Amino acid sequence: MALAHAGSRPVPISTVRLDEAVEASVLEVLRSGHLAQGAKVAEFEQRFAELSGVEHAIAVSNGSTALTAALLGLGVGPGDEVVTSPFTFIATVNAVLATGAKVRFADISARDFALDPASAADQVGERATVLMPVHLFGQTADMDPLTELAREHGLHLVEDAAQAHGARYRTRAAGSFGVGCFSFYATKNLTTGEGGMITTSDDVLADRLRVLRNQGMRARYEYEMVGHNYRMTDLAAAVGLPQLAGYTQQVERRRRHAARLTERLSGLPGLRTPEVLPGRQHVWHQYTVLLEGEAAMDRDGLAAALAEQNIGSGIYYPHLASDYACYRDHPLVQVAETPVAREVAAHCLSLPVHAALDDDDVERVADAVSAALS
Ligand SMILES: *Cc1c(COP(=O)(O)O)cnc(C)c1O
């Protein structure tokens, strides 16, 4: 098998492919001489707000600063507690700690890899002020019960939607339930190289965030609050803006690839394919399988078998945030037992699903996984 594919072209876990519209848009900004935040950012914000079904989108320098700014904008700081998932990219946790608030980890569901509402409820104590679900891999968390939990306890809902641009839960988009935080890092579904966006329909919060990202400055040298430079450049916005026009088609391709992988891989012993839960629209940032007890090899074995055939895969994420000493031993981190998250972190593997794959690539991925696990 390895020989048959030895000369075949790589199937990477992610590919950045930008078209001529992006090149033209970047050139326009370069030639204008206006590189910092300006008209392109404003237009990108407008279009992104439409995608997310919110009143306001505030562009920032990356997804991590989106999370930090969102929390600061809500007034979160020392003494507050934020309930979130330990099965996430570490920026989720870093953003909370940057505000001086405490992190409380709750468990996830193995069906959507996101906060389990019952476990989250267990972690909501007296000092909790924020519920922060992570919409992992392109599917939203279970937002009805989480929204209800937040409402019941008067918590702010901050969505880490870094991987879920345009994902939907019933009639609403990711980032429209509370304050949405998105990333446009190079490998995300939409990219500006580095970039981020905060979404909200709260006029007052939106205004505060716009001032906060610009050194707390309303007009030149009129400082209203302690701020920061969280701005996005027009150059970055010029990369992102043209991608929105084709985003529906991109997601359609991801969806088709995911459906084909599931069709080919269902029933392989010990392999659990990802679910699309009722009422949710997945945008397939990652196609993540779980390798369970009876599988012919574990996830590291499968990753190696795929690599032999020039097929990429990724382990997102190999450990829980709470397993790293710098977080586990941190005075502001409250570690709880999260057995589901622990199991998932030990057995997950993401397979290529992105839009730059063609149908043959998808068949090659399915062939290789089937051969390894049959
Ligand atoms: C990418 C990502 C972030 C951080 O975004 P950056 O733009 O890389 O700072 C935060 N949370 C999750 C879940 C992510 O995947």
The ligand as an SDF file (V2000), in Angstrom:
LIG
                    3D

 15 15  0  0  0  0  0  0  0  0999 V2000
   -7.4310   29.5810   16.7360 C   0  0  0  0  0  0  0  0  0  0  0  0
   -8.1340   29.5490   18.0080 C   0  0  0  0  0  0  0  0  0  0  0  0
   -8.0650   30.6030   18.9310 C   0  0  0  0  0  0  0  0  0  0  0  0
   -7.0970   31.7450   18.8350 C   0  0  0  0  0  0  0  0  0  0  0  0
   -7.0650   32.4110   17.6520 O   0  0  0  0  0  0  0  0  0  0  0  0
   -5.7130   33.1220   17.1620 P   0  0  0  0  0  0  0  0  0  0  0  0
   -6.1920   33.9240   16.0000 O   0  0  0  0  0  0  0  0  0  0  0  0
   -4.7620   32.0450   16.7800 O   0  0  0  0  0  0  0  0  0  0  0  0
   -5.2000   33.9690   18.2600 O   0  0  0  0  0  0  0  0  0  0  0  0
   -8.8640   30.5450   20.0630 C   0  0  0  0  0  0  0  0  0  0  0  0
   -9.6740   29.4990   20.2970 N   0  0  0  0  0  0  0  0  0  0  0  0
   -9.7480   28.4580   19.4590 C   0  0  0  0  0  0  0  0  0  0  0  0
  -10.6930   27.3480   19.7780 C   0  0  0  0  0  0  0  0  0  0  0  0
   -8.9800   28.4380   18.2910 C   0  0  0  0  0  0  0  0  0  0  0  0
   -9.0630   27.3860   17.4720 O   0  0  0  0  0  0  0  0  0  0  0  0
  1  2  1  0
  2  3  1  0
  2 14  2  0
  3  4  1  0
  3 10  2  0
  4  5  1  0
  5  6  1  0
  6  7  2  0
  6  8  1  0
  6  9  1  0
 10 11  1  0
 11 12  2  0
 12 13  1  0
 12 14  1  0
 14 15  1  0
M  END
$$$$
